[in-house]
């Protein structure tokens, strides 16, 4: 970026122009300038400062998105001795910004997940995160968001990680998968009728099923499956919760392609699906196409 590091005031002005300038040419100029900033080395420090200052949703979203993009495409720019500090600052930011906006939390969760996947020195990241946040109910939504996007990012084409590193990551996630399931089970027990939390839990569970690292015998006897089918059986279940539970069951079914090696889980899923006949007929009778 020509002319050295821009001032934060200038960055704020550009972000405001991007979102609020009534003149389309003003928006375009701001977009081009911010894009150039994102590609520069200054983006790391400026994003960190914007997230610390927490001035408004727009600047925090721009900073979180920039941080995610830099980690995905330009992680090589940072010397290894700075990786721990970056991890710690991202965890501080997501905790401080957890109530500002869900889209900011998602961008930061992706940044943390992509960092964990590329940062070979961060051993047992799943264990570290759960140990750090599982006692704090206020941190649970963003912890589950990180644990949801982490398996999804393993096969991301945006990340420059080799086959050996990918294998190492998958083995690591498989090793800690039962810990994740225990956390999700605990969340469901505490959630009661908290629909948002249940949707988050089912999205997370589906993500781990999709990666193919869950122990099928362990899952066959886990109460999360029972809860999934109970929710799908209920006539009063909302469309959003029904969709999250259905998607999760579908992910579980895809995960047991080889039935011979997943007999116990396949049987549980088959029996669970059979219990949905009444709910299906009720939905048909009401012409409820979403269910």
N, C-alpha and C positions, 0 to 999 in steps of 0.2 A: 504494500500500500504506500503510495507516494506521500511524502511529507511527514513521515513518522506517525507515531501513535496519536489517534484523534482523541479529543477530550470527551469525557462522558456527556457533557452538555450537548455536544454535536451529535453523539450517538442517540441520545434521547430525542433530539429534534428530528432526526432521520426516522426513528421508529414511529414517532407521532405522525409524521408526514405519510409514512407507509400506510397507516391505518385510518388517518382522519383527514388528509388533504383532499379537498373537494375537486382539485384539479388533477386529472389522470396523468398528466405529464409530470407533475410534482411527485405523485406516487411512484411513477416509473423511475425517476431520478433517485428517489430514496431507496427503492428496491435494488437498483444497480450498485449504489454506493455501499449499502449494507451487505450485499453479496460479495463485494470486493473485501470488505472488512472481515467477513466470515472466512475467506480464503487466506487471510494474512495471519502471521504469528501473533499479532496483537489480540486476536479474537479470544485466546485462552484467558488472558488477564482481564480483558474488558467484560467478558461474560461472567467471570467470577465476581467482579465488582458489582455488576448490575444485579446479580442474584443476592448479593449481600445487602445492597441498598433497598431492594424490594419496593421500588418507588410506585410501580403500577403493574397491572397484569400484562400489558403489551410488551414492556421492556423485559419482564421476567420470562415471558414466553419466548421472545427472540433470543434471550441469553441461554435458556434451557435447550432450545432447538439448536443453537449454534454449538453448544457444548456437546450435544449428542452427535452432531455432524462432524465436529473436529475429531472426536474419539473414533468415529467410524472410519473416517477417510484420512486423517492426518496424525494418528497416534504416534507415528514414528518421529514427529517433530519434538516430542518431549523426551528428555534424558531419563533413564530408568530411575534415578534417585528422586525424581519429582512425582513418581506414580503414587506413592503412599499419600502424599499431601493432596493430590488430586482426588483420590478416593475419599479421604476424610472430609474434604471440602464439599464434595457432591452429597455425601451422607448428611452433612450439616444443612446444606441447602434444602434437600428434600424434606427434612424434618421441619425446618423453619417455614417452608412454603406449602406445607401439606394441606392447608385450609384455603389457599388463595384461589386455585383453579385445578380441576382434575386433569386438564390437558397439559398443564405445567408439570404435574406429578408424573404423568405418563412419559413426557420427554426426559425428565430427570431419571426415571426408572430405567428407560432405555439406555441412557448414558452410563448409568451404573452397571447395567447388565453387559453392555458392550465393553466397558472397561474391564470387568471381571473376566470376560472371555479372552481378552488379549493380554491381561496382566498375569503372566505365569507365576509371579512371586506371590500373588494373592491365593494362597492355598485354602481349600475348603470354604469358599466364599459363602455358600449357603448356610453352613454351620455358623460362621461369623455373624451373618446378618440376623439369623433367628435368635442366636444367643444375645445379641445386642438389643433387639426390639420386642421380643415376644412377651415380655412382662408389661409392656406399655400399650394399653388399648388404643390410645390416640395414634400410635405409630402403625397399628395393624393394617389399615387400608393401603398405605404405601409399601409396607413390607410385602404384602400379598401381590401388589402390582409388580414389584421387582421380581418376585418369584414366578409371576405369570410370564413376563416378557423374557426372562432368562432362558428357558428352554426354547422359546420361539426364535430367539436370536442365534441359536447355535448354528443353524444352517443359513443364516443371512448372507446374501451375496455382497452386502455392503462391507463386510468385515474381511480383512486380509489376514486370515489365519490358515495355517497349513493343515493337511490331513492328520498329522500326528497330534497336533495341538487339539484338533476337534475331537479325536478319539479320547485323549486325556480328559477333556472337559466332560464328555458323555459318561465316561467311567466315574468321574468325580460326582456328577449329578445323580447317577444311579446309586452310588454309595450313600448319599444323603437323602435319597428319595423318601425313605420311611419316616425320616425326621420331618419332612415337608408335610406328609400325609397326617402325621400326628398333630402338627400345627393346625392344619385345615380342619381336622376333626374337632379340635378344641375350639376353633372359631365358630363352627356350626353349633356346638353345644352352648356357647355363650351368646350366639346371635339372636336366639329366640325368633321373633318375627321381623328382624332387620333384613329386609329384602335386598338392599344394596350390598350388604356384607355377604349374603348367600350367593348373589350373582357373582361377586368377586371370587368367592371360594370355588364355585363351579367352573368359572373361566380358568382359574389357576389349575384345578385338577385336570381339566381337559387338555391344557397345555402340556402337563407332565405325561398324560396318556399318549398324546401325539408324538412326543419325543421317543416313546417306547422304552422308558427306563424303569417303569414301576414293576414291582414284584407281583405277579398276577395272583399267587397264592395268598399273599398278604392282603391284597385288595379284595379278594373274594370274600374274606371274612371281616372286612372293614365296614363300619356302620355308615360311612359316607354313601355307599351304594344304596343302602336301605333308605336313607334320607332322600336321595335323588328320586327314587321311584315313588316314595310317599308324596313328594311335591308334585310329581307328574300325575298322580292319581287324583289329587284334590281338584274339585271343580272350581274352587274360588282362587286358585293360583293365578297370579297376574300373567299377562302375555310375556313380559320381559323375563320374569323368573322362569316361566315354562320354557322359553327359548334357550336360556342359559343351561337349564337342566337337560333339555333334549340334546343340545350340542355336546354336552359332556358325555352323555350316554353313547352318542354316536362315536365320539373319540375313543371311548372304551371298547366299543365293538370293532372299530378299525384296528385297535391295538392287539386284538386277539385273532389276527388273520390265521395263524397256525393254531387251530383249536386243540390239536393233540398235545401241545406243550402248555396249554392254558385251560385245561379242562374245568378246573374248579371255578375260575372266573367266568368262563363261557356259560357254565350251567347257571350261575347266579344271575348273569345278565339275561339269559333266556327266560328264566323264571320271572325275573323282574318285568320284562317286556310283556309277558302273558298277563300280568296283573293290570295292565293298562287298557284292557279291552273295554271295560265299562266307560272309562274316561274318554276313550276314542269315540264310542257310540254317542256319548253326550255331546261331544264337540261337533260331530256330524249332524246331530239333531238340531243343534243351535246354529249350524252353518258357520261355525267359528273356524275360519280358514287358517288363522294363526296357530291354532293348536292341532 
